[in-house]
Amino acid sequence: MASLAIPEVEEIEVVYGLEGAVEATSRYQRLAAAFTAKYGQAPEVYARAPGRVNLIGEHIDYEGYGVLPMAVRQDTIVAIRRGGDKLVVANLEAAVYPDIEFGTDPAQARR
């Protein structure tokens, strides 16, 4: 199976445009500050997943029918740093979405 390159960008305007860059920068800064406060170190990298909705076809695509997904402005961003002996998934809204921890398996480390 061929692997696809993951796009990497250095400038937030490339992703959010000039109009959305100010708001997005604020979101990333808030995430970085919360991450640093919680873990004592800044994130190494951020990842983003754009939002989407299915205008039609939420479940009919399983049967081969057409679907009409479309992008929406909302997205999910995560801050990541390697290290430690567990994977911690945390949320800025910790009261609503508590942290979850998963053990790591050294046998799955990159070879």
Backbone hydrogen bonds, N-H to C=O, Kabsch-Sander energy under -0.5 kcal/mol:
donor,donor_aa,acceptor,acceptor_aa,energy
12,I,10,E,-0.5
14,V,11,E,-1.3
15,V,11,E,-0.5
15,V,12,I,-0.8
16,Y,12,I,-2.5
17,G,13,E,-2.0
20,G,16,Y,-0.9
21,A,17,G,-1.1
22,V,18,L,-0.5
24,A,20,G,-2.4
25,T,21,A,-2.8
26,S,22,V,-1.8
27,R,23,E,-1.9
28,Y,24,A,-2.6
29,Q,25,T,-2.4
30,R,26,S,-2.3
31,L,27,R,-2.3
32,A,28,Y,-2.7
33,A,29,Q,-2.5
34,A,30,R,-2.3
35,F,31,L,-2.6
36,T,32,A,-2.6
37,A,33,A,-2.4
38,K,34,A,-2.2
39,Y,35,F,-2.9
40,G,36,T,-2.1
44,E,80,I,-2.8
45,V,80,I,-1.8
47,A,78,V,-2.2
49,A,76,T,-2.7
51,G,72,V,-0.5
51,G,74,Q,-1.9
53,V,70,M,-2.4
55,L,53,V,-0.8
55,L,68,L,-2.3
61,D,57,G,-0.7
62,Y,59,H,-1.1
63,E,60,I,-1.6
64,G,61,D,-1.4
65,Y,60,I,-1.5
68,L,56,I,-2.3
70,M,53,V,-2.7
72,V,51,G,-1.6
76,T,49,A,-2.4
78,V,47,A,-2.5
80,I,45,V,-2.7
87,L,102,F,-3.3
88,V,86,K,-0.6
89,V,87,L,-0.5
89,V,100,I,-3.0
90,A,88,V,-0.6
94,A,92,L,-0.8
96,V,93,E,-1.3
97,Y,93,E,-2.9
100,I,89,V,-2.3
102,F,87,L,-2.7
104,T,85,D,-1.4
108,Q,105,D,-2.4
109,A,106,P,-1.5
